[in-house]
Amino acid sequence: MTGKRTITVFGATGQQGGSLARSILEDRDGDFAVRAVTRRPDSERARELERLGAEVVRADMDDEASLGPALEGAYGAFLVTDFWEDMDAAHEKRQAASLARATGHAGVQHAIWSTLEDTRHCIPVDDDRMPTLQGQYKVPHFDAKAEADQYFLDAGVPVTFLRTTFFWDNLLGSFAPGRTEDGGLELVYPMGDKRLSGMAVDDVGRIAHAMFRTGADFVAATISVAGEHLRVADMAAALTESLGRPVRYRPLTPDAFRGLGFPGADEAGNMFQFYADCEASFTGARDLDAVRGIHPALQDFATWLAAHRDRFPPA
């Protein structure tokens, strides 16, 4: 590890931060070392990162004083917040502001902030196509991150704004196919026949790793990424072929999806409606050839599915 430059990775035991930590740790001959930040350094995920060679440190984005030591002496930082922990946009923005101040004070040479578009540029607050949430947002977990971008500029952070998208890994969790009465599976999203930009969460880390390797060329840039733009019906067809049993797409209206009543249904319904109603601008910002220029091994849906089909529920 001697001589390697340290990347402080927030959310290292989560999806995005974990994907970057693994990418760096797998690159044994690379230039970087991982400082994995977690609130729970005694967790199994944290201990596994330590076994793989990461330096694990405790810090909490709700305790700004704890962030400085986690960033001290680091060359770079990967910065991510988790809206879904409590679905409170104001809380997420406070955490982002703390990250921005701490990162600016620490003097890192390159930070990557995982962010998203401001959906209100496409669907204004007074547009009644979808409800306004938390008083001022259309899709709070998008809009709050977009507002927080300015914190990093104000703090003088040499930052890359990395705009992600829907993770196919959600098909194994929060947006998994449901079971039908006849034993099949179905995807129930309010997307109509519009394309959903998706990607493998592991590719977020690999893209961020490539950006750190390249360095200053990505500072002050906004990079929007995806692995493929697919209609949900085509995703269902690919799942059918891969799993060897029928997977259907049952589109709902956005209002019907918001009415499903699970925690965050309004938020998720607005998100999918944004993806659908603003398809042209959202997919247009994600040039797949340009993303492959950063990360040539970028996965498409079929590649991701082949590696994960055993994790779907058995028939």
N, C-alpha and C positions, 0 to 999 in steps of 0.2 A: 504493500500500500504506500510505501514511502515515495514521495514526489508526486503523488496523484493529487489532482485538484478536487476539492470537496464540493459536491452538489447537495445542498440541504433540500430534502424532499418532504414537504408537508403532505399529510394524508397518506403516508407511506404504507399504512396497513389497509388502505381502502383500494378502490378500483384504479383510479388514474395514477395516484402517487405510487401505488404498488406496482403498476405496470412499468413505470420509469425505474423504480428501484431494481426490479428484476432485470430490466434491460441492461442497466449499468453493471450490475453484479455478474451477469452472464458474460460480459465483455472483459475477461480476465486480463487481457493485455491492453486494455483501454487506458485513457488518460484520467478517468474520474473515479472517485470514491463516493460512497453513499453515506450521508448522515440522515438517518430515517427518523422523522419526527412523529411522535404519537403521544396521546394522552395516557396510554396504558402500555408502558414498556414491558410489563410482565405478561402481556397477552401472548397467545400462541403465535399469532401472525408476526408480532414484533420479535419474538424469540427465533422464529424461523429466519427472518431477515438477518438477525445477528449471526445465526449459524452460517448463513451464506456470505457473511463478510461485511455487513453493514455496521456502522456505528449507530446505535439506537439511543436517542435522547428524548427526554420528556419535555413537552411544551404544550400549551393550551392557547388557542386563538382567543379565548375569552379572558386570558391573563396576559396582557401585552408585555409585561415585564419578563415573562418567560420566553419570549420569542427572540430577543436579542442574543442570548447565549447560544441558541440553536443555529443562528446565522453567523456567529462570530468566525471570521477567517475563511468563510466559504467563498469559492469562486462564483457559484451560481445557486439559484434557488428555484424550485418548482412550487408554485403557489396554487392551492385549490381549496375551495370551501364546499360544504355539503348542505345545500338547502334542505334536502329531504330529511335531515335529522330532526328538525322541528317545524319545517315549512314556514319559516318566519323570515321574510325578505329583509326586514330592518335588522334582524340579528345577523343575517349573512353579510349585510353591508358593514356592520360594525366590525365583524371579523376581518373583512377585506381591508378596511381602513387601518386596523391594527397591523396586518401583514404589510401593507404599503409603507407605513411609518417605520416599522422595524427593519424592513428590507432596505429602505432608503438610508437609514442611519447606519446599517451594517456595511454599506459600500460594496455590495456584491457587483461583479462585473456583468452578469447577465441573469435576468429573472424571466421566467415564463409564467404568465398568469392564465389559468384555464378559465375562459370566459365564454360568453354567448352574445348573440345579437340583442338589440333592443327591439322587441316585437312591435312596439308602438310606432315605429317608423313605417310599418306596413298597415297596422290596425290601430288607429289612434284611440286614446282613452274614451272619447265620446262616440266611438263607433259601436253600435249596438249589435254587431254580428256576434259578439261574445261578451260575457259579463266582465266588468272591471273587478279585480281582486285586490284585497288588502289596501283598498282606497285609491290606488294610483297605478296599478299594473294590469296588463293583460295576461302575461305569463310571468309571474313574479321571479321564478328561478332563472329566467332569461334576463329580464329587465333590470333586476337588482345587480346582477353581475356586470351588465353593460354600463350601468351608472357607476359602478365601482372602478371601472377602467381609469377614470379620471384621477382617482386617489393615487395611483402609481405614477402618473405623469406629474401630479402636484408634488409628490415626494422625491422626484428626480430619479426614479428607478430606471435603469437601462432595461426596459421590459419588452418582451414579445407577447402580443395578445394572441393566444391560441384558442380559436373558436372551434369547439367540438360539435357533436351532434348526437342523435339517438344511438345508444349502444346496443348492438345485437345481443350482448350478454344479458340485457333486460328480458330477453325471451326465456331465460332460465330463472327469472326471479319475478320482479314486480309486474312485468307485462307478459308473463308466460301464457302459452296457449291454454285455453280452457277445455275441459272434457265435455263431449256431447253425449246425449243419451244413448247413441248407438256405439259408443266406445271410441269414437274418433276425437280429433282435436280441432279447435277453431281459434283463429285470431279475430279478436273483436276490437277493432280500432275505428275511429271516425275519420277515415282518410279518403273515402270514396275510391276513385281510380287514380288519385294523385300519387306521385312518387315520394317515398320516405327516404331521406338521406340517413344512412346508417354506417356504422363502423364497428370493428372489434376494439374493445377497450385496450387490449394489449398494444394496439397500434398507436394509441395516444402516447404511451411511454416511449415507444420506439421513435416516433416522430420528434418528441421532445428531446430525446437523447441525441438524435441527428442534429437538431438545432443547437444544442450545447456544443457538439463537436465543431459545427461550422462557426459559431460564435457571433461576432459583431454584425455580420450580414443580416441577422434576423432581429437585431435590436431596433425598436420603434416600429416594427412591422406588425400587421394584423394578418394572421394566417388562418384561413378557414378550411377545415378538413372533413373528409368523409371517406368511406371505402367503396361505396356504391350507392346509386340512387335507384330504388326499386319500388314498383307498385306492391302493395301488400298482397294482392292476389298472386303475384309472382313469387313473393316470399313463401306463401302457403304452398305453392306448387313445388318449390325447391325443398321445403320441409317434407312434403308428401313423398317425393322421390328419395330423399335421404333416409327418412325414418321407415319407409316401407309401409305406411298406413295413411289413411286420408287425413289431411289437414286442410280445413276450409277457411275461407275468409268471410266473415259476416260483418259487413260495414254497418256502423250505426251513424245516426246523425250526431253532431257534436252535443246537442242538447240531451239526447238520449244517453250518451256516454257520461256527460256530467251528472246525469240523474242516477247513475249506478250506485252512488252513495258510499263508496269506499273512501277511506281517508285520502285526500288529495285528488278526488275525482274531478273537481272543478279545475284544478291546476293542470292535471293531465289532459282533460278534455280541451282546454284552451291551447295547450301545447300542440296536440295533434291537429287542431283546427288551424293553428298558425302554420304548421308544416304544410297543410293542404292548401289553404287560401293564399299563402305566400310562396308556393312551390317554386315558381320561376326564379325569384330573387334568391331564395335560400339555396337551391341546388346550383344556381348560376355562380354563387360565391365560392362554391366548392369544386374547383377544377381538378378532376381526379388525376389527370396527367401531371399537373403541377404538384399534387400531393405525392405522387410516385417519384417525382424528381427529388423530393426530400427523403422519401422512404421507399426504395424500389420494391421491397417485399410486401407492400400494402396488400392486405387481404380483401378479397371480395366476399360476398355473402356465402357463396358455395364453399370457398376455402375455410371460412370460419365455421360453417356448419359441419363440414367433414371432421373437424377437430373436436367438435362439441356434441355430436349427435347422441353419444352415449349418456349425456347428462340430461336428456329429455326423459320424461316419465315413460316407463314401459307400457305396452298395450294392455 
